[in-house]
C-alpha cells in the first residue's frame, strides 16, 4: 500500500483523534485547568525499573512530563494538564510504539479518588463528543462508560487468579509474568471498565503509601476491554522517601544491566520546598482513540 493510499484510509480515525483532542481541551478548560507545555528533551528521566528513555544528544527524550509538571505544582499551580509526545525504547506492537501521545493532569488538593472522578467524567464527555453516546465498541462488544465500573485490588486479583499475594511478598518478575498470563485475560472478559487499585508499594515508584496500609500505594490503573488506558496516583510528597525510592530503583536498574539515569536535582529541590497533597494521572491518547475508533493497531490512529 502506498503512503498516500494509507493516509487516505486513516481519514476517519484521524478525524476521531482530532475530535477527541478538542473535547479533552474543552473538558479541562471548563474546569479551570491550565494547559501547559514542558520540555521534551530532559537531562534526567524519572527513574522507574522498566522504562527505558531514548537518548537525544546529551539528554533524553522524556518518558513522561511528570517531574516538570510536579514542579509547577510546587510553584503554586493548582490545576494543570498537558498533551504531548513521549518516548520509550523498544516498545512496538499493536498497542505500543516508541513515540506516543500522553495526556497528564494534576491537581491539588486531591488524591487518587479525586482523579478517578475526573477520569470517569472525562471519558463520558469525550465519547459523547466523538460517538454521540457514552460507549466504546471493540470486536463487536460494547463498554458503557457512564454505568458502574468494577473495582478490584491487586491483592484480590492475584490471590484469586494467580494463587499468591504480591503485597505480602512482592517479586517483580513473577508479578509481571502473572500479570500478562493470568490477570489480563480476566480483565478482558469483564464487560465494564475496570479499576485495578492498591498496588504493592514496591510497584509504585512515585505514589504515596496508603494511610493505615503502608504495604500498598494509592495507585490505580484503568482497563477497558483488557486495554490499560490510564495510570493514576496520590502523589508522593515526601522528599526523603522519594530520594530513597529513586536510589533503590537505580540499584535495581544497574543490577539488571539497564541504563541508570541521574536523579533530577531540580525536581528534588522542588519537593524539598514543598509539594502540596495532590493527585495525578497519565492517560494514553493513542489507545483511547483506538477504543473510540474500534481500531486494531496503534498505527491506524497515527498519520505516520
C-alpha positions in Angstrom: 0.0 0.0 0.0 1.4 3.4 -1.0 1.9 6.1 1.6 -0.8 8.3 0.1 -3.3 5.4 0.0 -2.6 4.6 3.6 -3.1 8.2 4.6 -6.5 8.3 2.8 -7.5 5.1 4.6 -6.8 6.8 8.0 -9.1 9.8 7.5 -11.9 8.6 9.7 -9.6 7.6 12.6 -7.7 10.9 12.3 -10.9 12.8 12.4 -11.9 10.9 15.6 -8.5 11.8 17.0 -8.9 15.5 16.3 -12.4 15.5 17.8 -11.1 13.7 20.9 -8.3 16.2 21.4 -10.7 19.1 21.1 -13.1 17.5 23.6 -10.3 16.9 26.1 -9.3 20.6 25.9 -12.9 21.7 26.3 -13.4 19.4 29.3 -10.3 20.7 31.2 -10.7 24.4 30.2 -14.2 24.4 31.5 -13.0 23.1 34.9 -10.3 25.7 35.4 -7.3 23.7 34.4 -4.4 25.4 32.7 -2.8 23.8 29.7 1.0 23.7 30.0 4.0 22.6 27.9 7.1 21.2 29.5 10.4 20.1 27.9 10.5 17.1 25.6 14.3 16.8 26.0 15.3 16.2 29.6 18.6 15.7 31.4 17.1 13.3 34.0 14.2 11.0 33.1 12.1 9.7 36.0 13.8 6.5 37.4 11.4 3.6 37.1 12.5 -0.1 36.9 11.2 -1.0 33.4 11.0 2.3 31.5 14.0 3.0 29.2 14.4 6.5 27.8 15.6 7.3 24.3 18.9 9.2 24.2 18.9 12.6 22.5 22.4 14.1 22.3 23.5 14.7 25.9 19.9 14.5 27.1 17.0 12.1 26.8 13.5 12.2 25.2 11.0 12.2 28.0 9.1 9.1 29.0 6.6 11.4 30.8 6.2 15.1 31.7 5.5 14.2 35.3 8.5 15.6 37.1 8.3 19.0 35.4 4.5 19.2 36.0 5.0 18.5 39.7 7.5 21.4 39.8 4.7 23.6 38.6 2.5 22.3 41.5 5.3 23.2 43.9 5.3 26.7 42.4 1.7 27.1 43.3 -0.2 26.0 40.2 -3.3 24.1 41.3 -4.9 22.5 38.2 -2.8 21.7 35.1 -2.9 19.4 32.1 -0.7 18.6 29.1 -1.0 16.6 25.9 2.2 15.8 24.0 4.7 13.3 22.7 6.5 10.9 25.0 9.1 8.2 24.1 10.2 4.8 25.3 12.7 2.5 23.9 11.9 -0.9 22.5 8.1 -0.5 22.7 6.4 -1.8 19.5 3.3 -3.7 18.9 -0.5 -3.4 18.3 -0.8 -1.2 21.4 2.7 0.2 21.7 5.0 2.4 19.7 8.3 4.1 20.8 6.7 7.6 20.2 3.2 8.1 21.5 0.9 10.9 22.8 0.2 11.2 26.5 -2.4 13.2 28.4 -1.4 14.0 32.0 -3.2 16.1 34.5 -2.5 17.0 38.1 -4.5 18.9 40.8 -4.3 20.0 44.4 -5.7 19.4 46.9 -6.6 16.0 45.6 -5.9 12.3 45.8 -6.3 9.2 43.5 -10.0 9.1 44.2 -10.5 12.6 43.0 -8.6 11.8 39.9 -10.8 8.8 39.4 -13.9 11.1 39.4 -12.2 13.3 36.8 -11.4 10.3 34.6 -15.0 9.0 34.7 -16.4 12.4 33.7 -13.7 12.9 31.0 -14.2 9.6 29.3 -18.0 10.1 29.2 -17.7 13.6 27.8 -15.2 12.7 25.1 -17.1 9.6 24.0 -20.2 11.6 23.7 -18.4 14.2 21.6 -16.9 11.5 19.3 -19.6 8.9 19.1 -22.7 10.6 20.4 -23.0 8.2 23.3 -21.0 7.2 26.4 -20.0 3.9 24.9 -17.0 2.4 23.1 -17.1 -0.7 20.9 -14.5 -3.3 20.3 -14.7 -6.5 18.4 -18.5 -6.5 18.4 -18.8 -5.8 22.1 -19.8 -2.5 23.9 -18.4 -1.0 27.1 -20.7 1.6 28.7 -18.8 4.4 30.4 -21.4 6.1 32.5 -22.6 3.0 34.4 -20.9 1.0 37.1 -17.1 0.4 36.9 -15.8 -2.7 38.6 -13.0 -2.1 41.2 -10.5 -4.9 42.2 -7.5 -4.7 44.4 -4.2 -6.1 43.1 -4.1 -8.4 46.1 -7.6 -9.9 45.4 -6.8 -10.4 41.7 -3.6 -12.2 42.3 -4.8 -14.3 45.2 -7.8 -15.5 43.1 -6.3 -15.9 39.7 -2.5 -16.4 40.3 -2.5 -18.1 43.7 -0.2 -15.7 45.6 -0.2 -12.4 47.4 2.2 -9.8 45.8 1.5 -7.3 48.6 2.8 -9.7 51.3 5.9 -10.8 49.2 6.5 -8.8 46.1 8.5 -10.5 43.3 8.8 -8.1 40.3 9.4 -10.8 37.6 6.7 -13.1 38.9 4.3 -10.2 39.2 4.9 -9.2 35.5 4.6 -12.7 34.1 1.4 -13.5 36.0 0.0 -10.1 35.1 0.3 -10.9 31.4 -0.6 -14.6 31.6 -3.2 -14.7 34.3 -4.6 -11.3 35.1 -5.1 -9.6 31.8 -7.2 -12.4 30.3 -9.6 -11.9 33.3 -9.8 -8.2 32.7 -10.5 -8.7 29.0 -13.6 -10.7 29.9 -15.2 -8.1 32.3 -17.9 -6.2 30.4 -17.4 -2.9 32.2 -14.4 -0.5 32.7 -12.2 -1.9 35.4 -10.2 -0.1 38.1 -7.3 -2.2 39.5 -6.2 -0.4 42.7 -3.8 -0.6 45.7 -0.6 -1.8 44.1 2.3 -3.1 46.2 4.3 -0.1 47.3 7.3 -1.6 45.5 5.4 -1.3 42.2 4.6 2.4 42.5 7.8 4.5 42.5 6.1 7.9 42.6 2.9 7.2 44.6 2.0 7.8 48.2 1.6 4.9 50.6 -1.9 4.2 51.8 -2.6 5.5 55.3 -3.1 2.6 57.6 -1.8 0.1 55.0 1.7 1.2 54.1 2.4 -2.0 52.2 0.3 -0.7 49.4 0.4 2.5 47.4 -2.5 4.7 46.4 -2.3 3.8 42.7 -4.9 2.6 40.3 -5.0 1.7 36.6 -8.0 1.8 34.3 -8.7 -1.1 31.9 -11.3 -1.2 29.1 -11.6 -4.4 27.1 -8.4 -5.5 28.8 -6.5 -2.5 27.5 -4.5 -0.5 30.0 -5.7 3.1 29.4 -4.6 5.2 32.4 -2.3 5.1 35.5 -3.1 7.3 38.5 -1.6 8.1 41.9 -2.0 10.0 45.0 1.4 11.6 44.5 4.3 11.0 46.9 5.2 14.4 48.5 8.0 13.2 51.0 11.4 14.2 49.5 13.3 11.7 51.8 11.2 8.8 50.8 11.3 9.8 47.1 15.1 10.1 47.2 15.3 6.6 48.8 13.0 5.2 46.1 15.0 6.7 43.3 18.2 5.3 44.8 16.7 1.8 45.1 15.5 2.0 41.5 18.9 3.0 40.3 20.4 0.0 42.1 17.7 -2.3 40.6 18.4 -0.9 37.1 22.1 -1.3 37.4 21.7 -4.9 38.6 19.5 -5.6 35.6 22.1 -4.1 33.2 19.8 -1.1 32.3 20.9 2.5 31.9 20.9 4.4 35.2 19.7 8.0 34.9 20.7 10.8 37.2 18.2 11.8 39.9 16.5 15.1 38.8 18.0 17.7 41.2 15.5 20.4 40.2 12.6 18.1 40.9 14.1 17.1 44.3 14.7 20.7 45.2 11.0 21.4 44.4 10.0 18.5 46.7 12.1 19.9 49.4 10.4 23.3 49.0 7.1 21.5 49.4 4.7 19.6 47.1 1.1 20.0 48.4 -1.2 17.0 48.6 -2.1 16.2 45.0 -3.2 13.5 42.6 -2.2 12.9 39.0 -2.6 10.6 36.1 -1.2 9.6 32.7 -3.7 8.5 30.0 -2.6 7.1 26.6 -4.2 9.2 23.9 -3.4 6.7 21.1 -5.0 3.8 23.0 -8.1 5.9 23.9 -8.5 6.9 20.2 -8.1 3.2 19.3 -11.0 2.3 21.5 -13.1 5.2 20.2 -12.4 4.2 16.6 -12.5 0.4 17.2 -9.1 0.3 15.7 -7.0 -2.9 15.8 -3.5 -1.3 15.7 -2.0 1.8 17.0 -0.7 2.7 13.6 -4.3 3.2 12.4 -4.7 6.2 14.6 -1.4 8.0 13.8 -0.9 9.7 10.5 2.7 8.5 10.1 
